[in-house]
């Protein structure tokens, strides 16, 4: 995919998800003053605009460019898997969340990390709607030493790699028209997030440790009905983590069942199955889970 140089815009607030979606529409036009008023209604310090990527960030330009590199790498990888072009821009809102932070102190010439938190307050790690991503990130925080030096502290962009990859999978499947129930949407997003991929297929030989762990979990909960009926709760409920693991194993099985088709083509075939079709495959799913072997030591 050809890239154009991004434009860095120093600003204040990032846009809320609704505002971001409005700005993405080719049927809405704003004057520069109206755009600036809207941009200042959220919490961004930097806005990066490329021909196929917009980032609304609470960080300085240098840090935001690190996110740009990470997002572009993951987008290109995920979009190629589903044969998605770059004609629709991806809009990313890096939203500060007080549950995501680093606790550090300055001691002499050293900066010591005392701890960190990566559990966002009240919401999921990320969300996606159409071509818009919201990623919960640590607020920029400055620690000052006794002699007046200041050090910015935040979680590194690489902390969010899996979340960004997960949410980009939602965007890619949105763009190719695959919606489906929550077990399908979250199952494919976790599979792309967690599994190695080679030549457009999941690389499951040898069996990845995370898949073997998931298989053990699924074998202990063999009934399909709770998974087929599952809906993600906002804020998350206790059962959601369990259902996500089950969805991951089921979708991985269904994608592998459709070989030699690649992941994108196989997912489109799986999306056409109804609940009765899935129920009919339960014996094969159970046998496949058994064949994955014991969990890693």
Residue pairs with C-beta under 8 A, 6 or more apart in sequence:
1 52
1 76
1 79
1 85
1 86
3 50
3 51
3 52
3 72
4 50
4 51
5 50
6 48
6 49
6 50
6 53
6 65
6 68
7 48
7 49
7 50
8 46
8 47
8 48
8 61
8 64
8 65
9 46
9 47
9 48
9 49
10 45
10 46
10 61
11 36
11 39
11 40
11 44
11 45
11 46
11 47
12 39
12 40
12 43
12 44
12 45
13 39
13 40
13 41
13 42
13 43
13 44
14 39
14 42
14 43
14 44
14 47
14 56
14 57
14 58
14 93
14 94
14 95
15 23
15 38
15 39
15 41
15 42
15 44
15 56
15 93
16 41
16 42
16 93
17 93
17 127
17 129
17 132
17 134
19 38
19 41
19 42
20 54
20 56
20 91
20 93
20 132
21 91
21 129
21 130
21 132
22 28
23 30
23 35
23 38
23 54
23 91
24 54
24 89
24 91
24 130
24 131
24 132
30 38
39 47
39 56
42 56
42 93
43 58
43 95
43 96
44 56
44 57
44 58
44 94
45 57
45 58
45 59
45 60
45 140
46 55
46 57
46 59
46 60
46 61
46 64
47 54
47 55
47 56
47 57
48 54
48 55
48 57
48 61
48 64
48 65
48 68
50 68
50 89
51 86
51 89
52 86
52 87
52 88
52 89
52 90
53 68
53 71
53 72
53 75
53 89
53 90
53 91
53 92
54 89
54 90
54 91
54 92
55 64
55 67
55 68
55 71
55 92
55 94
56 91
56 92
56 93
56 94
57 63
57 64
57 67
57 94
58 94
58 95
58 96
58 137
58 139
58 140
59 67
59 94
59 140
59 154
60 140
60 152
63 154
63 157
64 94
66 157
67 92
67 94
67 157
70 157
70 158
70 160
70 161
70 164
71 90
71 92
71 164
71 168
74 161
74 164
74 165
74 168
75 90
75 168
77 165
77 197
78 84
78 165
78 168
78 169
78 172
78 192
79 85
79 86
79 168
79 172
81 172
81 192
81 197
81 200
81 262
81 263
81 264
82 172
82 173
82 175
82 176
82 263
82 264
82 267
83 176
83 264
84 172
84 175
84 176
88 131
88 175
89 131
90 131
90 133
90 168
90 171
91 131
91 132
91 133
92 132
92 133
92 134
92 135
93 132
93 133
93 134
93 135
94 135
94 137
95 134
95 135
95 136
95 137
96 137
96 138
96 139
96 140
97 120
97 121
97 123
97 136
97 137
97 138
97 139
98 121
98 139
99 117
99 118
99 119
99 120
99 121
99 122
99 136
100 117
100 118
100 119
100 120
100 136
100 137
100 138
100 139
100 155
101 116
101 117
101 138
101 139
101 141
101 154
101 155
102 113
102 115
102 116
102 138
102 141
102 153
102 154
102 155
103 113
103 114
103 115
103 116
104 111
104 112
104 113
104 114
104 143
104 151
104 153
105 111
105 112
105 114
105 143
106 112
106 143
106 144
106 145
106 149
106 151
111 143
111 151
111 153
113 153
116 155
118 155
118 159
120 136
122 235
123 136
123 234
123 235
124 136
124 234
124 236
125 135
125 136
125 160
125 163
125 166
126 133
126 134
126 135
126 136
126 160
126 163
126 164
126 166
126 167
127 133
127 134
127 167
128 134
128 167
128 168
128 170
128 171
128 174
129 174
130 171
130 174
131 171
131 174
131 175
132 171
133 164
133 167
133 168
133 171
134 167
135 160
135 163
135 164
135 167
136 163
137 154
137 155
137 160
138 154
138 155
139 154
140 152
140 154
141 152
141 153
141 154
142 150
142 151
142 152
142 153
143 150
143 151
143 153
144 150
144 151
145 151
162 193
162 194
165 192
165 193
166 189
166 190
166 192
166 193
167 189
169 188
169 189
169 192
169 193
170 185
170 189
173 179
173 185
173 188
173 189
173 267
176 264
176 268
178 184
178 188
178 267
178 268
178 271
179 185
179 271
180 271
181 228
181 230
182 230
182 231
182 232
182 243
182 247
183 227
183 228
183 230
183 243
183 246
183 247
183 250
183 251
184 247
184 251
184 270
184 271
186 232
186 243
186 244
186 247
186 248
187 244
187 247
187 248
187 249
187 250
187 251
187 252
188 251
188 255
188 267
190 244
190 245
190 247
190 248
190 251
191 202
191 248
191 251
191 252
191 255
192 263
194 208
194 210
194 211
194 248
195 202
195 203
195 204
195 208
195 210
195 211
195 252
196 202
196 203
196 208
197 203
197 263
199 262
200 262
200 263
200 264
201 259
201 262
201 263
202 252
202 255
202 256
202 263
204 211
204 252
204 256
207 292
207 293
209 295
209 296
211 249
211 252
211 292
212 292
212 293
212 294
212 295
212 296
213 295
213 296
214 245
214 248
214 249
214 252
215 249
215 289
215 292
215 293
215 295
216 294
216 295
217 242
217 245
217 246
217 249
218 245
218 246
218 249
218 250
218 289
219 286
219 289
219 290
221 242
221 246
222 282
222 286
224 250
224 278
224 279
224 282
224 285
226 243
227 243
227 246
227 247
227 250
228 275
228 278
228 279
230 239
230 240
230 243
230 247
232 240
232 243
233 239
233 240
249 289
250 278
250 285
251 270
253 281
253 284
253 285
253 288
253 289
254 266
254 270
254 273
254 278
254 281
255 263
255 266
255 267
255 270
256 288
257 281
257 284
258 265
258 266
258 269
258 270
259 266
261 269
